[in-house]
Amino acid sequence: MNILNLFKVSIKAVGNNKMRSFLSMLGIIIGVAAVIIMMAIGQGSKESIRKELSTMGTNLLTIRPGADMRGGVRQDPSSMQTLKMADYERILREKKFVTKVSPEVTASGQAIYGNNNTNTTIYGESPDYLDIKQWVIEQGECFTEEDIKKASKKVVVGKTIVTELFGEGVDPIGKTIRFKSIPVMIVGVLKSKGYNSWGMDQDNVIIAPYTTVMKRIAAQTFFSSIVCSAITEELSDAAIEELTQILRSNHKLKEDAADDFTIRSQAEMMQTMSSTMDTVTIILVVAAAFSLLVAGIGIMNIMLVSVTERTKEIGLRMAVGATGPVISFQFLIESVLISVTGGLLGILVGCSASTFLVPMFGMPSSVPAWSIYVSFLVCVCIGVLFGYIPAQKAANMDPIEAIRHE
């Protein structure tokens, strides 16, 4: 059996029916392209989410009050007052796996300057907050630890606040605005971060000393949350364990008592979002893969037609010495040739569309290399699986009856 001659015969047979062969390939082209595009969108979305979450903070850990049961009714965690100054101070003293810590107190309201106003949220923080959340001061400076001790009415604002209250091209440093009738002076402007994946304007923010917000605006003695930064992402679990022990000890919780706080890591958020995107991607890929199944059935149909049309040719080849396995292998080669050629064209179309077309619709896209290899392997399998029945039909023909066929 000369394999090279079989390839030549198969290529000639496929070439003799160019339009029919192309239409058979078209289903494979569309199916492979659709699968690659779906995988690219899924991978691009995961990378976009990771990038978005990374801008929210470095190895971020967030401690929040936990829900509590009172009179058989579960309380809203936001109303709990379990995070106090003593917790923050003890974390600062005993931390080993945490680099930066900032208590957080928030309040929503209107920021006003002259006749202009805008709805926003003021965050009471320590200077470490800017490092934890990867904020960069573009103009002016940040408030200091001395400002925290004095509960100074100094704030750092985002670009949206500047634009809404002062307009474009105005230097707001040193100007005094009001938040809930409390005058505060702008000492710094943050570099713009824009909108995040959830459509929230990250620049619509005011950051002030946490003591200022606690005493002058929110009038409370507890924290809404405490944000920390682990030394590395790998040490996030160790940092969570450390913080848990510190807080349980500080809150004098018994061994069998549940935590009255929750700690969430950035890695946990990434894992949850990635898992969600993986599920969505699998659903989309499975839906796209059905077109490959249909394309495979189309190839089998065309090959069966081809076997019927070439019955006399098959009989003549058998009469001059071609065995059943040789005939079978020839038709398998033709089937795989159609499938693989369509797959290669589908990979080209899918990669091109993912690179140039998908981003035009504002969707993130990143073609994983493994999706190309998998697509090629799937095409080979389709050619073999759906070409097997036509190949066996050709191999099992009676040479005499085949030669007599009209």
N, C-alpha and C positions, 0 to 999 in steps of 0.2 A: 504493500500500500504506500504510494508516494504522496505524502501529505502536501508537498508543495504543489503537485498537480491538482490535488483536490481543492486547495485554496484558489488556484487559478480558475478552475471550472466553476467554483462557487461564486467568485467575484464576477465572472462573465455572466452567470445565470442571474445574479442580482442586477447587473448592469443592463441586461436585455429588457428588463421591465422597470425602467427608472422611475416612472411616475408611481407605479404600484408600490415599489420598494420605499419611495419617499413617503407615501401616505402611511405605510406601515410604520416607518420610523417616526412619523409626526406624533403619534401617541406617546412614544418613549421620550421624545424631545420635550413635549409639554409636561409629562409627568416628572421627569428628572429636574427640569427647570423649576417646576413648582415646589418640589421637595427642597431643592437648594435654597430657593428664595425664602421659604418658610423657616428653614434652619438659620439662614442669615439674619432674618428679622428677629428670631428668638435669641440668637447669640448676641446680636447688636443691642437688643433691649436689656439683656442681662448686663452687658458691659456698661451701658448707659446708666443703669440703676446703681451699679457698683461705683461708677464715677460720681454720680449724684450724691450717694451716701457718703463718699469719701470727702466731699466738700462740706458735709455737715459736721465733721469733726475728725480728729485723729484718734484712732483706737477708742472711740467714745464709749463711755459707760454712763448710764443715766439712772439715778436713784430717785424713785418716786414713792410717795406714801402708799401703803397698801390698803385695800378695802377692809372694813371691820364690820362685825355683826353687833348691832345694838337693838335689844328688844326683839330679836328674831328678824330684823330688817338689815340687809346689807347696805352699808353706807357708801356714798360716792367717794372714791379715793381722793378726788380734788378737795373734798371738805375735811379730810383728815389733817391733823396737826402733829404728825409724828416726827417730822424732821425739824430739829431745833439747832440753835447755834452750837450747843455742846457736841452734837454729832459732827458738824463741820470742823470744829476745832480739834476733836479727837482724831478724825481722819487725817488732818494735816500733821498731827504729831506722830501717828503710828504707821502711816502709809509706807509700803515697801515696793509694791508693784504698780503704784500710781504715781504719775509725774506732776500733773496739774489738777487742781480742784477748784470748783467755783460753785457756791450756793446760788440758787436761782429763785427770784420772786418776780412774778409777772402781773401786769395790770393792763387792761385794754381801755382805750378812751380816745379822745380827740387831742391832736396836737395843733396848736393855734399860733399863727404869727400874723399880726395885723388883721386883714380881712380874709386871709387864707386859712384853711383848716383841712385836716385829713384824719381819717380813722387809722389808728395804728396800735401797736403793742409795745409797752416799755418793759425791758428786761433788766431786773436788778441783778448785777453780777459782780464778780471780782475781776481784776485785770487779767487773770489767767484764762478767763473765758475766751478772749480773743485768740489765744494760742490753741485752746481746745477745739474751738469751732473754725479755726483757720481763717479768721477775719484779718484783713490787712488795713492799717490806717493809711489812707491816701492823702489826707490833709490834716494838719493839726497834730494832736497827740491824744493819748488815752488818759483817763483819770488815774489817780495813784492810790496807794494804800493809805496815804494821809487823808485823801478825799473820802475814803471809806470810813475812817475813824471819825471824821467830822460830819459825815453824812452830807457832803457837799452837793450842791445842786448843779453838777456838771454832767453833761451827757455826750455820748458819741452817737451819731445818726447815720442811717443808710442813705443811699443816693435818692431813693424815692421820696424820702422826707424833705430833702433839700429841694428837689424839683417841685414838689407839691406846694411847699410853703414859700420858697424864694424865687422859683423860676430857674431857667437855664443860665449858666455863666455867672452866678452870684456866689461870692465867698461867704459862707455862713459862720465861719469861725468867729467866736466872740459875741455872736448875736443871741439874744434871749428869746426863747419860745415858751409857751405855756402848755402844760399837760395837766388836764383836769384842774385848771386854775392855778396850778403850782408853776411858778417861773423856774426855768432851768436854762443854763447857758451851754451852748454848743462849743465843745473844745476839740472835737475831731470828726472827720467824715470817713466812713468806711469805703473801701474799694468795692465796686459793684459785683454781685454774684448773679444777678438776674433771677429768672423764674426757675423753680425746680421742676421735677417730673410730675408733681402733683398740682402744678399750676399756681403755686404760692409764690408771691413776690418776696424774695429773701431780703430785698433792700428796703422794705417797708418796716424798719425796725429802729428803736431807740434803746441804747444801752446806757445804764446809769449804775452808780455804786449801789450794791444791794441794800446797804443801810439806808440810803436815800429813799428807795422805793418802799422799804419796810416801814420806816418811820413817817415819811412825809406824804406818801401816796396811798399805799395799800393799808397802812395802819394795822400791821400784824406782826407777830413775834415768831412765826414759823416760816419755813421755806416751802415753796411749791415743789422743788426738786433740788438735787445736787448733781452736777455734771462733773465727770472726771475723765482723765485720759490715761489709759494703761501704758506701761512702758513700751510694749510691743503688742501687736495683735495676738501673737501666740501666748502671751501672758494674760490675756483678758480673763480667762477662766480663773487663774490664780488670783487676779485682782478682785474678781467678783467674790471669791471665797473669803478673801481678806476683808473686804468691805462688809460682807455679811456677818462675819464674826465680830467686827468692831461695833456695828449697829445693834446686833442682838445683845451684846454685852452692855452697851450704853443704854438700851431700852429695858434692860433687866428682864429679858424674856426667859421663861423656863425652857428646859430642853424639849419638852413635848409641845410647846406653844408655837403656833405658826408665825411667820415673819409678819410684821406690821409695815412692811415696805417691799418694794420690788426693784430689782436691778436688771436692766436690759443693756445688752452690749450691741455695738455696731455690727459685729460679726454675726450675731444672731439675727439682726434685721436683714443683713445681706443674704444669709442662708434662707430665711423665710421668703424673701422676694425672689431669689434665684429658683427656689423650689416651685414657687407659683408660676414663674416664667417657663420652667422646664415642662410643667404640666400642660400649659397652654401650647407650647411648641410641639409637644408630642401629639396633641389633638390635631393641630394644623398639619403636621407632617403625615399623620395617618390619613387625614382627609385627602391630602395631595397624593398619597401613595396609591389610593384607589384608581387613579388615572393610569398608574403603571400596570395595575392588574388588568384593566380594560385594554391597555396597549398590548399586553402579553397575549390576551385572547385574540386580538386583531392579528398579531404575528402568526399565531397558530392557524387561524383561519386562512390567511394568505398562503402559508406553507402547504396546507392541505389542498388548496386550489392549485398550487404549483405542482404538487405531486400528481394530482389528477391530470393536469395538462401535459405533464412530461412522462406519462406512463409508458409510452412507446420507447422513449429515450432510455428509461430505466431498464426496460426489457432488453434492449440492444446491449447496454453496458453489462448486464448480467450474462448475456449470451456470449460475450467475448471474454468472460472470466471475472468480472467484478462480483465480489461476495456481498452478502447482506450487510455485514458490519461496515463495509466500505461505502455502500450506498447510504446507509444510515448516518455515517459520519459526515458524508458530503452535505446532506440536508441539515444536519446539526450545525455545520460550519456556516451554511447560508443563514440559518436562523440567528446564530450568535453574531454574525457579521451585521445583519440588519439591526439587531438590538444594541450592539456595542457602538456602531456608527451613530445611531440615534442618541445613545447615551452620551457620547462625546459631544455631539452637537447640543444636547440638552444641558450639559455641564457648561459649555461655552455661553449659551443663552442665559442660564441661571446666574452664572458669575457676573456676566455683563449687566444684567438687570439689577442684581443685588448691589453692584458697585456704582452704577450710574443712574438707574431709573428709580429704585426704591427711595434713596435720599431726597429725590425731587419732591416726594410726597411727605417729607418731614419725618420719615420713620428711620430709626437707627438700623444699621445693617453691618454685619461683619460675617464673612463667609468662613466657617471653620474648615480647615484643611481636611479633616477626617470625613466631612460630608461629601467631598469630591471622590475620595477613595471608596466610600460606602456606595455611592451612586454608581460608580463604575462596576463594582462587584455585583450589585443588584442587577445591572443590565446583563452581565454575563450569565447570571443565574436565570433570568427571565428567558434569554435566548435558548439555554439548555432545556429548561423545564417545559416551555411552550413549543419548543421545536422537537421534543422527544416523540410525541405521538405521530406527527407527520413523518418523521424520520423512520419510525418503526413501521408505519404503513408502507413506506417505499421499500424498506428492507424485506418485508414479508411477501412482496409480490411474486407471483408465479411468472418466470421469464417468458414462457410460451404465451400465456394469456396476455401479458403486458405487450408483447410484440404484435399480437392480433388486435390490440385495442385501437379503436378509431376515435 
